[in-house]
Amino acid sequence: MSGLDLSKIERFYFGFNRAGFAFSATAWLDNISIGDAANNLARMDAIPGKEYFKNTGAKEILLTHITNASSVTIDSVPSLIENVAVSPINNGMAKLTFNIKQDATGKESIPLTLNGAAGYSPNHYTFDLYVEDN
């Protein structure tokens, strides 16, 4: 945003569980940068862990609220899934599609990178994938 005067910011508030505040929790914040050290990052909604049964074929995960990103890529070749593809970003959404490998079971972390649009740095996301025996 051009013309925004960040020097007038006096404090930050962090809201957790916006739907209700009747809980007790601990929050850890990692890698907060303020001022010249702060990067403008590509962003999207976090991806919750996914659970599937073995030999269940093709799957699709909708990636939502993607902003300031030119594309989404998978960072490494997973061992539990194959034919992995990410669609182009359209209206802040993309689709991650894949097939569960035949007879594969286990747990694996799937790393994704949001490649930043012009003026934005890449951002990294990871979600856990569980493939259970039938």
C-alpha positions in Angstrom: 0.0 0.0 0.0 1.5 3.3 -1.0 1.0 6.2 1.3 0.5 4.1 4.5 2.5 5.7 7.4 3.6 2.7 9.5 5.5 5.0 11.9 2.1 5.8 13.6 1.6 2.1 14.7 1.9 2.0 18.5 0.9 -1.6 19.3 -0.1 -4.9 17.8 -3.0 -7.1 18.9 -3.1 -10.8 18.1 -6.5 -12.5 18.1 -6.7 -16.3 18.4 -10.0 -18.2 18.0 -11.9 -15.2 16.6 -15.3 -17.0 17.1 -15.0 -17.0 20.9 -12.6 -16.1 23.6 -13.6 -18.6 26.3 -10.4 -20.7 26.2 -6.9 -20.9 27.5 -4.0 -21.5 25.2 -0.3 -20.9 24.6 0.9 -19.4 21.3 4.4 -19.5 19.9 5.4 -16.9 17.4 8.4 -17.6 15.2 10.4 -15.2 13.1 8.7 -11.9 13.6 10.4 -9.0 11.7 9.5 -5.4 12.1 10.9 -2.4 10.2 13.4 -2.7 7.4 14.1 -6.4 8.2 10.4 -7.4 7.5 9.7 -9.2 4.2 6.4 -8.9 2.3 5.4 -12.6 1.9 3.1 -14.4 -0.3 0.3 -15.9 1.8 -2.5 -18.5 1.9 -4.6 -20.3 4.5 -2.8 -23.0 6.4 -3.6 -26.6 5.3 -4.8 -29.0 8.1 -3.5 -32.5 8.2 -5.1 -34.9 5.7 -6.0 -38.5 6.3 -6.8 -41.0 3.6 -7.0 -44.8 3.3 -4.6 -46.8 1.2 -5.4 -47.6 -2.4 -8.1 -44.8 -2.6 -6.8 -43.2 -5.8 -7.0 -39.6 -6.9 -7.3 -36.8 -4.3 -7.7 -33.0 -4.5 -6.9 -30.3 -1.9 -8.2 -26.8 -2.4 -5.6 -24.1 -1.5 -7.5 -21.0 -0.4 -7.0 -17.2 0.2 -3.8 -17.1 -1.8 -2.5 -13.5 -2.0 0.6 -11.9 -3.5 1.8 -15.2 -5.1 2.5 -16.1 -8.7 2.4 -19.9 -8.2 2.5 -22.8 -5.8 5.1 -25.5 -6.0 5.8 -28.7 -4.1 9.3 -28.7 -2.6 10.2 -32.4 -2.7 9.1 -35.7 -4.2 6.8 -37.3 -1.7 7.0 -41.1 -1.0 3.3 -41.8 -0.3 1.8 -40.0 -3.3 2.4 -39.6 -7.1 1.3 -37.6 -10.1 1.4 -34.5 -8.0 0.3 -31.3 -9.7 -0.7 -27.8 -8.6 -3.1 -25.7 -10.7 -2.4 -22.1 -11.6 -3.8 -19.6 -9.0 -7.2 -18.3 -10.0 -9.2 -15.9 -7.8 -7.0 -16.6 -4.8 -7.3 -20.4 -5.1 -5.4 -23.3 -6.5 -5.9 -27.1 -6.5 -3.3 -29.6 -5.3 -4.0 -32.9 -7.0 -2.3 -36.3 -6.5 -2.8 -40.1 -6.4 -2.2 -42.2 -3.3 0.5 -44.7 -4.3 -0.6 -48.3 -4.5 -0.3 -50.1 -1.1 1.4 -47.1 0.5 0.8 -46.4 4.2 2.4 -44.0 6.7 2.8 -40.4 7.6 4.6 -37.7 5.6 5.1 -34.0 5.7 4.3 -32.3 2.4 6.2 -29.0 1.9 4.8 -26.4 -0.4 6.2 -23.0 -1.5 4.2 -20.0 -2.5 6.3 -18.2 -5.0 6.0 -14.5 -4.4 4.5 -12.1 -7.0 6.6 -9.0 -8.0 7.7 -7.3 -4.7 6.9 -10.3 -2.5 9.1 -13.0 -1.1 8.3 -16.7 -1.2 6.6 -18.3 1.8 6.7 -22.0 2.9 3.9 -24.1 4.1 3.8 -27.8 5.3 1.0 -30.1 6.1 0.9 -33.7 7.3 -0.5 -36.4 5.1 -1.6 -39.7 6.7 -2.3 -42.8 4.6 -4.0 -45.5 6.8 -4.3 -49.2 6.2 -7.9 -50.2 5.4 
